[in-house]
Structures are given as structure tokens and as C-alpha cells.
Amino acid sequence: DILGDQQSFLMGAIAALLTKTGTVGVIGGVDIPPIRLPVEGFALGAKYINPDINVLSTMTGSFDDVAKATETALAMIGNGADVLSAMANQAGLGVIEACKERGVWSVGYNTDQNPIAPDTVVVSVEKSVPNLFVYIYDQIAKGALEQKVYRLGVKEDAIFLSSWHGFESQASAEVN
């Protein structure tokens, strides 16, 4: 879906702008299209910024196995990744924990995840389903709603960045 495409593309682009090692990572949960496609979108976003970037990606096979996500993230960090993201629901907390433990950054997903690890989650790419409803209601009110598939995202304020929580001063000039 376009939400996942735009959201994960932005996550990958931000990770590419933040990395110092040239290696970033993304971890998905269960290998299903709504997760696989955003994981691929993360890689596209990272490579849009730097075609030579090394993008590590894998699926854990679980949305709730926090320990497995932690182990997977630690392995990616061991292979040089210094910015990680997760699309793994509850298991994604393990990725943030691994980043916190090893002192590398994380880009959050869906909601502002900075409160989970304030020194680790630099920024989150948030998704707002209520904003999608507002957009559609506005179309109805204007009499402009058509029978078609609406591909909504950044333009409609359904995908947006959280606060940088003070990290913007540590990010590269391109990010700012």
C-alpha cells in the first residue's frame, strides 16, 4: 500500500542520511506483503540517497518475539549497521533495545517511538489513519469523492515525521 511505501521509503532515506558507516538495517516481522513491501521500500529510500549504501534486511518470522528481533539487530550492528529500523510490531521493541545497548540510532515506525529510548530513536516516520478519514470526509463534503482507489500519504498528512527530539544538531546538513 502507498502508506507503507512512502513511510518506509522515508525511513530508509533518513537512515541513509544519518549513517556514518554506510551500512543501515531494517528488520521485518512476518514475511507477508504488508511487511515485505515496506522492507523493500526502506532499501529503495536508502539507495535513493546513496546508491552505494549497504542495506541489511531480514524477516524474523514473528511480530512478538522480542528476543529474536534483538538478536537479529545485534547481528546487523555487528556487521556495521549504525542506523536500524523495524517493521515488526511488538518485536520491533527488540530492535530499539539492541540499538540502545550498542549506542546506535534507530528510526521509528508508525508512532513516535522516541519515548521508548530517548537517546536512541532519533526520529519516527508516523502514520495517521485519522488524517486519512479527514481527507475522505473533506472529499465527500466538497462533493468530490470519486469511485477510485485513493493512494494517500505525505501529501495528505497521513505520513509525517515526528519531532527530531534534539537530534537534528547531530544529523548531517542534508537532513536539516
BELTA-V99346 format. One record per pair of residues at least 12 apart in sequence whose C-alpha atoms are under 7 Angstrom apart, sorted by the first residue. I is the first residue (numbers start at 0). J is the second residue. Records with the same first field share a line. If there is no record, write none. Layout:
I=J, J
This chain:
1=150, 151, 152
2=151, 152, 158
3=37
4=37, 40
5=152
6=124, 158
7=37, 38, 40, 41
8=40, 41, 43, 44
9=44
10=41, 106, 124
11=41, 42, 44, 45
12=44, 45, 47, 48
14=45, 82, 106
15=45, 48, 49
16=171, 173, 174
17=170, 171
18=81, 82
20=79, 80, 81
21=52, 53
22=52, 53, 54, 79, 80, 81
23=53, 54, 55, 80, 81, 82, 83
24=54, 55, 56, 75, 80, 82, 83, 84
25=38, 55, 56, 57, 83, 84, 85
26=56, 57, 58, 84, 85, 86, 87
27=57, 58, 59, 85, 86, 87
28=58, 59, 60, 61, 62, 86, 87
29=58, 59, 60, 61, 62
30=58, 60
34=86
42=54
55=75
62=87, 88, 89, 90
63=88, 89, 90
64=90
65=89, 90, 91, 92, 93
66=93
68=90, 91, 93, 94
69=93, 94, 96, 97
72=94, 97
73=97
81=103, 104
82=103, 104, 105
83=104, 105, 106
84=105, 106, 107
86=108
98=119
99=116, 119
103=119
104=119, 120, 121
105=119, 120, 121
106=120, 121, 122, 123
107=120, 122, 123, 124
108=123, 124, 125
109=124, 125, 126
110=123, 125, 126
111=123, 125, 161
121=163, 164, 166
122=160, 161, 162, 163
123=160, 161
124=158, 159, 160, 161
125=158, 159, 160, 161
126=157, 158, 159
127=157, 158
128=157
130=156, 157
131=157
134=155
